[in-house]
């Protein structure tokens, strides 16, 4: 398991941004904001408003880096945040994967990714109800990075008409699915 309080290399890169965030904003506020903004991202992408939707998706996904770094720098890590931050990620990434793959590439891959994500949430919820601490581990983080990269390549292919990115995106998402299975088997979120 990852130590949620340990600073990571990306936290040092995020420090200048973290300093700009007023003290009134807590890491969990960013997690909740990501959950609230996810339907807006989906609507923009569904209606193929890529000029707004893709940058907005990047912004919303970036709130994941902000909330984690903010929590570690300010020592504001909570049990709620360690559980619901990965859930917010799954809502954003999983729903975008499902939407884009169903519309443009391979619905079976989309269903498989979402099924594994749902199993991870259900398993995490169950373990948490039993009193276990449930959080993301390195496999879950690698999976999330691969899924984000796969989505970005697919969105770039759709936005700019770069068909070369579609098979690369597909391969990246399959690799992300493999890491999702590993994360599921290691009781990660």
Buried (B, 14 or more C-beta within 10 A) or exposed (E): EBEBEEEBEEBEEBEEEBEEBEEEBBBBBBBBBBBEBBEBBBEBBEEEEBEEBBEBBEEBBBBBBBBBBBBBBBEEBBEEBBBBBBBBBBBBBBBBBBBBBBEBBBEEBBBBBBEBBEEBBEBBBEBBEEEEEBBBBBBBBBBBEBBBBBBBBBBBBBBEEEEEBBEBBBEBBBBBBBBBBBBBEEBBB
